């Protein structure tokens, strides 16, 4: 089991559509630790840690997002394991 950690920046119509709350549900479904927060410029920023296969499934979800969102781009970067406990919504 290989743990991975990624930062995920989601672009498009991803604020005021419940994106963070649906992200929390998806993170719980896939066993992701980390957090999600809105950025001032309209993006959503996620730090996610999990076993690699689950993390990839979560990233696939992020590329679509919830029904009312319109994701135009997702940028993913490797990052060191931060040891997040659970998954949180940050304001």
TIVO-2410 file (N, C-alpha, C; in nm, 3 decimals):
# residues 91
REC num residu      c1      c2      c3 atome chaine
REC   1      X   0.085  -0.119   0.000     N      A
REC   1      X   0.000   0.000   0.000    CA      A
REC   1      X   0.088   0.124   0.000     C      A
REC   2      X   0.085   0.200  -0.106     N      A
REC   2      X   0.168   0.318  -0.121    CA      A
REC   2      X   0.086   0.443  -0.096     C      A
REC   3      X   0.121   0.515   0.010     N      A
REC   3      X   0.052   0.640   0.039    CA      A
REC   3      X   0.109   0.750  -0.050     C      A
REC   4      X   0.020   0.832  -0.101     N      A
REC   4      X   0.059   0.947  -0.184    CA      A
REC   4      X  -0.011   1.070  -0.130     C      A
REC   5      X   0.047   1.185  -0.160     N      A
REC   5      X  -0.012   1.313  -0.122    CA      A
REC   5      X  -0.006   1.406  -0.242     C      A
REC   6      X  -0.118   1.470  -0.271     N      A
REC   6      X  -0.124   1.560  -0.387    CA      A
REC   6      X  -0.196   1.689  -0.350     C      A
REC   7      X  -0.154   1.796  -0.416     N      A
REC   7      X  -0.234   1.918  -0.412    CA      A
REC   7      X  -0.311   1.921  -0.543     C      A
REC   8      X  -0.438   1.956  -0.533     N      A
REC   8      X  -0.529   1.956  -0.648    CA      A
REC   8      X  -0.593   2.094  -0.655     C      A
REC   9      X  -0.574   2.164  -0.765     N      A
REC   9      X  -0.638   2.294  -0.785    CA      A
REC   9      X  -0.740   2.278  -0.896     C      A
REC  10      X  -0.866   2.312  -0.864     N      A
REC  10      X  -0.977   2.292  -0.956    CA      A
REC  10      X  -1.024   2.428  -1.008     C      A
REC  11      X  -1.032   2.439  -1.141     N      A
REC  11      X  -1.072   2.563  -1.207    CA      A
REC  11      X  -1.210   2.546  -1.270     C      A
REC  12      X  -1.280   2.657  -1.288     N      A
REC  12      X  -1.411   2.655  -1.354    CA      A
REC  12      X  -1.517   2.716  -1.263     C      A
REC  13      X  -1.643   2.677  -1.286     N      A
REC  13      X  -1.751   2.722  -1.197    CA      A
REC  13      X  -1.756   2.622  -1.082     C      A
REC  14      X  -1.674   2.649  -0.980     N      A
REC  14      X  -1.658   2.553  -0.871    CA      A
REC  14      X  -1.684   2.615  -0.733     C      A
REC  15      X  -1.728   2.740  -0.732     N      A
REC  15      X  -1.770   2.801  -0.606    CA      A
REC  15      X  -1.918   2.834  -0.615     C      A
REC  16      X  -1.985   2.835  -0.499     N      A
REC  16      X  -2.129   2.859  -0.488    CA      A
REC  16      X  -2.212   2.750  -0.557     C      A
REC  17      X  -2.154   2.631  -0.567     N      A
REC  17      X  -2.227   2.516  -0.623    CA      A
REC  17      X  -2.218   2.395  -0.529     C      A
REC  18      X  -2.175   2.418  -0.404     N      A
REC  18      X  -2.162   2.309  -0.307    CA      A
REC  18      X  -2.040   2.221  -0.329     C      A
REC  19      X  -1.942   2.272  -0.405     N      A
REC  19      X  -1.827   2.189  -0.442    CA      A
REC  19      X  -1.753   2.135  -0.319     C      A
REC  20      X  -1.730   2.221  -0.219     N      A
REC  20      X  -1.655   2.176  -0.101    CA      A
REC  20      X  -1.728   2.066  -0.026     C      A
REC  21      X  -1.861   2.077  -0.016     N      A
REC  21      X  -1.938   1.978   0.060    CA      A
REC  21      X  -1.943   1.845  -0.013     C      A
REC  22      X  -1.958   1.849  -0.146     N      A
REC  22      X  -1.953   1.725  -0.224    CA      A
REC  22      X  -1.813   1.665  -0.222     C      A
REC  23      X  -1.711   1.751  -0.218     N      A
REC  23      X  -1.573   1.702  -0.208    CA      A
REC  23      X  -1.553   1.628  -0.077     C      A
REC  24      X  -1.608   1.681   0.032     N      A
REC  24      X  -1.601   1.614   0.162    CA      A
REC  24      X  -1.665   1.475   0.153     C      A
REC  25      X  -1.782   1.465   0.091     N      A
REC  25      X  -1.849   1.335   0.076    CA      A
REC  25      X  -1.764   1.239  -0.007     C      A
REC  26      X  -1.708   1.289  -0.118     N      A
REC  26      X  -1.624   1.204  -0.203    CA      A
REC  26      X  -1.499   1.160  -0.127     C      A
REC  27      X  -1.439   1.251  -0.051     N      A
REC  27      X  -1.319   1.218   0.027    CA      A
REC  27      X  -1.350   1.108   0.128     C      A
REC  28      X  -1.465   1.117   0.194     N      A
REC  28      X  -1.503   1.013   0.290    CA      A
REC  28      X  -1.527   0.880   0.219     C      A
REC  29      X  -1.587   0.884   0.101     N      A
REC  29      X  -1.612   0.762   0.023    CA      A
REC  29      X  -1.482   0.692  -0.013     C      A
REC  30      X  -1.380   0.770  -0.054     N      A
REC  30      X  -1.254   0.713  -0.101    CA      A
REC  30      X  -1.147   0.703   0.008     C      A
REC  31      X  -1.180   0.741   0.131     N      A
REC  31      X  -1.083   0.730   0.240    CA      A
REC  31      X  -0.969   0.829   0.231     C      A
REC  32      X  -1.001   0.952   0.186     N      A
REC  32      X  -0.900   1.057   0.167    CA      A
REC  32      X  -0.886   1.139   0.294     C      A
REC  33      X  -0.763   1.171   0.331     N      A
REC  33      X  -0.735   1.267   0.439    CA      A
REC  33      X  -0.688   1.397   0.375     C      A
REC  34      X  -0.718   1.509   0.441     N      A
REC  34      X  -0.672   1.638   0.391    CA      A
REC  34      X  -0.777   1.745   0.411     C      A
REC  35      X  -0.784   1.839   0.315     N      A
REC  35      X  -0.882   1.947   0.327    CA      A
REC  35      X  -0.915   2.005   0.191     C      A
REC  36      X  -1.024   2.081   0.187     N      A
REC  36      X  -1.066   2.155   0.068    CA      A
REC  36      X  -1.096   2.297   0.111     C      A
REC  37      X  -1.061   2.395   0.028     N      A
REC  37      X  -1.095   2.534   0.059    CA      A
REC  37      X  -1.111   2.614  -0.069     C      A
REC  38      X  -1.197   2.715  -0.062     N      A
REC  38      X  -1.213   2.808  -0.174    CA      A
REC  38      X  -1.096   2.904  -0.175     C      A
REC  39      X  -1.054   2.945  -0.294     N      A
REC  39      X  -0.952   3.047  -0.311    CA      A
REC  39      X  -1.021   3.178  -0.350     C      A
REC  40      X  -0.957   3.289  -0.320     N      A
REC  40      X  -1.015   3.421  -0.347    CA      A
REC  40      X  -1.041   3.443  -0.496     C      A
REC  41      X  -0.964   3.376  -0.583     N      A
REC  41      X  -0.977   3.397  -0.728    CA      A
REC  41      X  -1.079   3.304  -0.793     C      A
REC  42      X  -1.157   3.229  -0.713     N      A
REC  42      X  -1.261   3.144  -0.769    CA      A
REC  42      X  -1.224   2.998  -0.785     C      A
REC  43      X  -1.098   2.964  -0.761     N      A
REC  43      X  -1.056   2.823  -0.769    CA      A
REC  43      X  -1.092   2.752  -0.639     C      A
REC  44      X  -1.086   2.618  -0.642     N      A
REC  44      X  -1.095   2.537  -0.522    CA      A
REC  44      X  -0.961   2.465  -0.507     C      A
REC  45      X  -0.905   2.468  -0.384     N      A
REC  45      X  -0.777   2.405  -0.356    CA      A
REC  45      X  -0.799   2.288  -0.261     C      A
REC  46      X  -0.738   2.174  -0.296     N      A
REC  46      X  -0.753   2.052  -0.217    CA      A
REC  46      X  -0.615   1.995  -0.187     C      A
REC  47      X  -0.593   1.954  -0.063     N      A
REC  47      X  -0.478   1.869  -0.031    CA      A
REC  47      X  -0.535   1.734   0.007     C      A
REC  48      X  -0.485   1.629  -0.058     N      A
REC  48      X  -0.542   1.495  -0.041    CA      A
REC  48      X  -0.433   1.392  -0.023     C      A
REC  49      X  -0.451   1.304   0.076     N      A
REC  49      X  -0.359   1.194   0.102    CA      A
REC  49      X  -0.439   1.065   0.111     C      A
REC  50      X  -0.386   0.962   0.047     N      A
REC  50      X  -0.448   0.830   0.056    CA      A
REC  50      X  -0.361   0.729  -0.014     C      A
REC  51      X  -0.402   0.604  -0.009     N      A
REC  51      X  -0.340   0.499  -0.088    CA      A
REC  51      X  -0.358   0.537  -0.234     C      A
REC  52      X  -0.256   0.511  -0.315     N      A
REC  52      X  -0.249   0.565  -0.451    CA      A
REC  52      X  -0.373   0.536  -0.537     C      A
REC  53      X  -0.423   0.412  -0.532     N      A
REC  53      X  -0.539   0.376  -0.615    CA      A
REC  53      X  -0.661   0.460  -0.577     C      A
REC  54      X  -0.686   0.474  -0.446     N      A
REC  54      X  -0.801   0.552  -0.400    CA      A
REC  54      X  -0.783   0.700  -0.434     C      A
REC  55      X  -0.661   0.749  -0.420     N      A
REC  55      X  -0.633   0.889  -0.451    CA      A
REC  55      X  -0.660   0.916  -0.599     C      A
REC  56      X  -0.623   0.824  -0.686     N      A
REC  56      X  -0.649   0.842  -0.829    CA      A
REC  56      X  -0.799   0.843  -0.859     C      A
REC  57      X  -0.876   0.759  -0.789     N      A
REC  57      X  -1.022   0.759  -0.808    CA      A
REC  57      X  -1.082   0.892  -0.761     C      A
REC  58      X  -1.030   0.946  -0.650     N      A
REC  58      X  -1.076   1.074  -0.599    CA      A
REC  58      X  -1.044   1.187  -0.699     C      A
REC  59      X  -0.924   1.183  -0.756     N      A
REC  59      X  -0.885   1.284  -0.855    CA      A
REC  59      X  -0.977   1.277  -0.977     C      A
REC  60      X  -1.012   1.155  -1.019     N      A
REC  60      X  -1.107   1.141  -1.130    CA      A
REC  60      X  -1.240   1.208  -1.095     C      A
REC  61      X  -1.284   1.192  -0.969     N      A
REC  61      X  -1.408   1.258  -0.925    CA      A
REC  61      X  -1.391   1.411  -0.933     C      A
REC  62      X  -1.277   1.461  -0.887     N      A
REC  62      X  -1.252   1.606  -0.887    CA      A
REC  62      X  -1.257   1.664  -1.029     C      A
REC  63      X  -1.220   1.586  -1.128     N      A
REC  63      X  -1.220   1.634  -1.267    CA      A
REC  63      X  -1.362   1.654  -1.319     C      A
REC  64      X  -1.460   1.590  -1.253     N      A
REC  64      X  -1.601   1.609  -1.292    CA      A
REC  64      X  -1.672   1.701  -1.193     C      A
REC  65      X  -1.652   1.674  -1.063     N      A
REC  65      X  -1.717   1.752  -0.959    CA      A
REC  65      X  -1.865   1.719  -0.949     C      A
REC  66      X  -1.936   1.792  -0.861     N      A
REC  66      X  -2.080   1.769  -0.846    CA      A
REC  66      X  -2.158   1.823  -0.966     C      A
REC  67      X  -2.285   1.789  -0.971     N      A
REC  67      X  -2.368   1.820  -1.087    CA      A
REC  67      X  -2.373   1.965  -1.130     C      A
REC  68      X  -2.378   2.059  -1.035     N      A
REC  68      X  -2.393   2.200  -1.070    CA      A
REC  68      X  -2.261   2.268  -1.103     C      A
REC  69      X  -2.150   2.199  -1.079     N      A
REC  69      X  -2.018   2.256  -1.108    CA      A
REC  69      X  -1.986   2.240  -1.257     C      A
REC  70      X  -1.894   2.322  -1.303     N      A
REC  70      X  -1.841   2.308  -1.440    CA      A
REC  70      X  -1.689   2.319  -1.430     C      A
REC  71      X  -1.623   2.204  -1.423     N      A
REC  71      X  -1.477   2.200  -1.409    CA      A
REC  71      X  -1.414   2.219  -1.547     C      A
REC  72      X  -1.326   2.320  -1.557     N      A
REC  72      X  -1.258   2.346  -1.684    CA      A
REC  72      X  -1.113   2.297  -1.685     C      A
REC  73      X  -1.052   2.285  -1.566     N      A
REC  73      X  -0.913   2.240  -1.559    CA      A
REC  73      X  -0.886   2.192  -1.417     C      A
REC  74      X  -0.794   2.096  -1.405     N      A
REC  74      X  -0.749   2.047  -1.275    CA      A
REC  74      X  -0.598   2.037  -1.282     C      A
REC  75      X  -0.530   2.101  -1.188     N      A
REC  75      X  -0.383   2.094  -1.182    CA      A
REC  75      X  -0.345   2.015  -1.058     C      A
REC  76      X  -0.260   1.917  -1.077     N      A
REC  76      X  -0.223   1.824  -0.970    CA      A
REC  76      X  -0.072   1.828  -0.952     C      A
REC  77      X  -0.030   1.837  -0.826     N      A
REC  77      X   0.114   1.834  -0.796    CA      A
REC  77      X   0.139   1.738  -0.682     C      A
REC  78      X   0.250   1.664  -0.695     N      A
REC  78      X   0.295   1.578  -0.585    CA      A
REC  78      X   0.336   1.667  -0.468     C      A
REC  79      X   0.314   1.619  -0.348     N      A
REC  79      X   0.363   1.691  -0.231    CA      A
REC  79      X   0.400   1.591  -0.123     C      A
REC  80      X   0.479   1.634  -0.023     N      A
REC  80      X   0.516   1.542   0.084    CA      A
REC  80      X   0.393   1.502   0.166     C      A
REC  81      X   0.397   1.384   0.225     N      A
REC  81      X   0.290   1.339   0.314    CA      A
REC  81      X   0.284   1.435   0.434     C      A
REC  82      X   0.165   1.491   0.457     N      A
REC  82      X   0.149   1.589   0.564    CA      A
REC  82      X   0.090   1.527   0.692     C      A
REC  83      X   0.042   1.404   0.683     N      A
REC  83      X  -0.015   1.338   0.801    CA      A
REC  83      X  -0.149   1.395   0.843     C      A
REC  84      X  -0.230   1.437   0.745     N      A
REC  84      X  -0.364   1.488   0.777    CA      A
REC  84      X  -0.446   1.381   0.848     C      A
REC  85      X  -0.532   1.425   0.938     N      A
REC  85      X  -0.622   1.335   1.008    CA      A
REC  85      X  -0.764   1.367   0.965     C      A
REC  86      X  -0.827   1.277   0.893     N      A
REC  86      X  -0.962   1.303   0.842    CA      A
REC  86      X  -0.959   1.405   0.730     C      A
REC  87      X  -1.079   1.445   0.687     N      A
REC  87      X  -1.091   1.542   0.579    CA      A
REC  87      X  -1.179   1.657   0.626     C      A
REC  88      X  -1.134   1.781   0.602     N      A
REC  88      X  -1.202   1.899   0.654    CA      A
REC  88      X  -1.232   1.999   0.544     C      A
REC  89      X  -1.334   2.079   0.567     N      A
REC  89      X  -1.362   2.196   0.482    CA      A
REC  89      X  -1.303   2.315   0.555     C      A
REC  90      X  -1.218   2.389   0.487     N      A
REC  90      X  -1.161   2.512   0.543    CA      A
REC  90      X  -1.225   2.631   0.474     C      A
REC  91      X  -1.242   2.739   0.551     N      A
REC  91      X  -1.301   2.858   0.489    CA      A
REC  91      X  -1.192   2.953   0.441     C      A
***
